[in-house]
């Protein structure tokens, strides 16, 4: 059976001289693995549409065991990703997170939109890379059903004022006073807390519409990364390299 879909190439695995297996995030099929025969040859009709992080229109033949890319027409290429090691490393990391989360329809469409927007921000240098990383981590987890309780302190109901403790394992907030009672030190300053709430709760059009100090971004990024890793419950190969170039 043939299907027509749009999708973002998240991973390429070379097979033989010129073939590759693509991992593609699609809005209507979720994660799809498909063989793209000859796509590594410069003159092959699949070459331009099957590159890493190409957003393309695909026609795919699906089989009981394997899928095959019949055609691929480019819709968007994020050229800016290749301008720095940091940008490409972050893009690879975000793609690995998407593969691990493996969103299914209808949530796959939201995940695809989020990832495309993040790649645009990275490619065009619209936001600091650590901020984009934190946005993707927490928003992707929220879309996957892992939104933490970030409205108020779980102990006393306090909404704001001073630093808060974000419990990574339990996914809840404690104000400084309640955190002290359980021997925990606050890990979010007011800026990082406001950003965490914004990432989880804002509409798509406003998701990237905030600025943070470098210190708040660092606190936010540490919390979102730890939260993602704790709830994915598996390591991410790309994260180790990313941290060597981004920190």
N, C-alpha and C positions, 0 to 999 in steps of 0.2 A: 504494500500500500504506500502511496505517495502522500506526503503532507507538505504544506507550505506554511512557513512560520518565519518570524524574525527572531534573531538571537544574538547574544554576545559571546564571543569565543573566550572562554576562561582558561583553557589549557590546551596545549598541543603536545602530542607524543609521537615522535618520528618512528615510522615503521618501514624498514627497508630503505631503498634509495630515495624515493620521492613521495611516499605515502605518509599520512599521519592520521592519528585518532584525535578527534576534536571533542572537547567537553564544552557544551554550549548551554547557556542559560536562556530559556525561552519563556515567554509569558503564558503560553497555553499548554505547554508540555513539561514545564519545569526543567530539570537538568537532563540533557540528551547527550549521549555519546554516539558519535558517528564517524565512520571511516571516510576520509577525503583522499581518494586515489589520485596520485600524481600532483597533488596540490602544492608540493614544494618546488616544482619546476616553474621557472619564471614565466614561461609562455603558456602554462596550463590555464584553462578557463576558470579554475577554482582558486588560483594563486592569490588574487587580490582580496577576495572575500573571506578567506580562511585564515588570515593572520591573527596573531594573538591580540586580543582586545578590539578586533573588528566587530562592529555592530552591522549585521548583514541580513538580507532576505535570503532564506534558505529554502530549497526544495530537497526533501530527504525521503529516501525509500526506506521504510521500516520493515524489518524482518523479525523472525522469531528469536534469532540470536544476535544478529548484527544489523546496524543501520548504515546507510551510505548516503553521502552528500552528492546530489545530482547537479545542483547549481547553487551559486552563492554570489549575490550582488551586494556590494558595499553600500551601506547607508551612512555610516559614520566611522571615521578613523580618528583616534586620539593621538595625533602626532606628537604633542607635547610630552607624552609619557617617556619618550626616548631621550629627552633632553638632559635628564639627570639620573644617576643611579638611585637616588632617594625616591624619586617619583615612580620609577619602574618597580622598585622593591615594594613600595606601598601598594601599587596596583596588583602585583602578584599576590601579596598578602590578602587583600580584599577578595580577590578571586578565590583563593583557597578557602576563606571563611564561607563564601557563597556555596562552594562545592560541598563543604562539610555540612552546612545547614540544609542543603538540597531541598529548597522550597518547592512545594507542589502547587498546582493551580488551586484556587485563584490567587493565593498569596505570592506566587512566583512573579506575577506582573508587577507587584509593588516592590519586590526585591530587585527585579531587573531595573526598574525606574530609579531606585535608590543607587544602585551600582553605577548606572550610566551617569547620573548626576555627580556622583563622587569622582568618577574618572574625568568628567569635564572640569570639575574644580581643580583636580590635580594637574591636568594637562594644560589648563589656562592659567595656572598659578593664582587662582582666585582666593584661596584661603591657605593658611599655614598647614603643612602636611600633618603635623600631630593633631590639629583640630579636625581635619577631614577623617583621620583614622578613628578618633574618638566618636565622631558623629556616626560613622558607618557601623562601628562595633555595637553601640547601644541601640541605634535604630534598627539594625538587622535583627538583634535579639528581641526587640519589642515586636517587630513584625512576625517573628517566629513563635510568639506566645510567651516570651520570657520577660515581659515588662515588670520591673521591680516596683515596690510600693514607695513612690517618691513624693507623695502629696504632703505628708506631715510626719513628725516624729512618731514612731510606733509606740513609744512609751507614754508620752504626755500629750501628744497632739499638736505640739508647737510647729508652726509653719516656717518661720524664718527668724533671723536674729543670731548672729555669731556663726561659728563653724558647726558642721554636722558630721556624724559618722555614718558612712554607707556600708552596711553589712553585706559583704560580697556573697557569702553563702546563703543567707536568708533573704536577700533582696529587699531590705528595708532600711529606713532611716532612723537614726537616733540623734537627738540634740546633744550638745556637749554635756549637759548635766546627766541625762539618762545614759549616755555612753560611759561616763565616769563610774556610774553605779555598777556596770558590768566590766570594768577595767579595760575599756576601749578608748583609744585616742581619736579625735576627729580627723578625718582624711579629706574632707571637702570644705573649702572656704565658701563664702557666699556666692562668688562668681561661678565657681565650679558647680555648686548646687543648682543655681538658676539655669545653667547650661544643660545640666543633666535632665532637668524637668522639661526644658525646651525641646531637647532631642527626642524625648519619649512622647511628648504631647502635641507638638506643633504640627500644622498641616504642611504638606510637601513644599508648597511654594515659599514657606518661611523657614524651612529647616536649617539653611545655612546662614540665616540672617542675624547673626550675633557675633560680637567681638569679645575676646577674653585677653587678659594679661597672660604673659608667658608662664607665670607661676600658677595661675588658675588652670591653664591648659595642661600643665604637667600633672596637677592633682587629678583633673578630670580624666586624662588619658590613662593614668595608672589605674584608676578605679574601673573604667570601662573595659580595659584589657583584662584585668583580673576577673571581672564579672563574666566576660565572655568565656574565658578559659575554664572558669569554675563550672559553668553550666554546659559547655560543650563536652567537658570531661575527656578531652584528648588534646594532644600536642599538635602544633601547627609548624610544619617544617620551615615555612617562609618567614616566620616571626623572628627566629634567631638572627637571620641575616639582616632583616629590616632594622632590628634594634642596634646592630653594629653601625649602620649608616645614618640612622635618624636620631640617635641620642649622642 
